[in-house]
Structure formats: structure tokens, C-alpha cells
Amino acid sequence: MNSSQHAPSTPASDDGRGTGSSNPFLAIGLFVRQVIAELRKVVVPTRRELIVYSITVLAFVVVMILFIFGLDFVSSWLSRIAFVVPDAGL
């Protein structure tokens, strides 16, 4: 296990925040500050990366559609062979 898995989720400094203050406005302010801090970590992909990611996802979806279609086709073919009575006109 990494040491990061045992790290506390609260800040290391003991400045009194995050201790369950009874003032809801302080809690809302802390929440907004934490949201802004997390949003600063977000990396926006470049146009080229976005195009490559989109093509990759669409190609994967098409492959999965074809795979599921193939499984469905083979399954229905096998069930027709197994369960249809010969010379029944179906």
C-alpha cells in the first residue's frame, strides 16, 4: 500500500477549519474555496487531443456495437437451430 492511501483527507495545518463549525456560512465558504482549488487542477485538452479522444471513443462504440450485434446474430442462429422443428415451415 502506498503512504498516500493512509494520508488524512483534511489539511495538515490545524487552523480550526474543517472541524465541524456550527456556522453554516463558514462551511459554505470552505466548500466554495475547495471547489475552486479543485477546478484549478483541471486540465482542458487541446483541440487536437479532443478530436483524437472523440474519434477513439466513437471507434470503440462502433466496435462494441458490431461485437454485440455479432453475439446477438450467432445466438439467434444457434437458438433457431436448437429449437425450431424441422419441416415446420419457419
Phi, psi and omega in degrees: 000143177282157177290338180290339179285341180255005182287142178291148181275354179265159179299151182289327181283142182260080183259010176093342179279151178080013182261015179083047180299147181279351179275113182293333180291324175294321179294319178295317178298317178298316179300314181297319178296320179292322177297315180297320179297321179289323180294332177291339180277346184290133178253120179274128181290153176288170180300317181295316178298318180297320179294316180297316178298317181296316179296320179298315180295315180297320178295318178297319179296317178297317179298317180293323176298314180295321179297312179294320177299317179297316177298318179294317180297313180295319180297315179292323178296315179294322179291325175295319179294319186282326192246350181274134179283130178298148180062028177267354178085015179262000000 
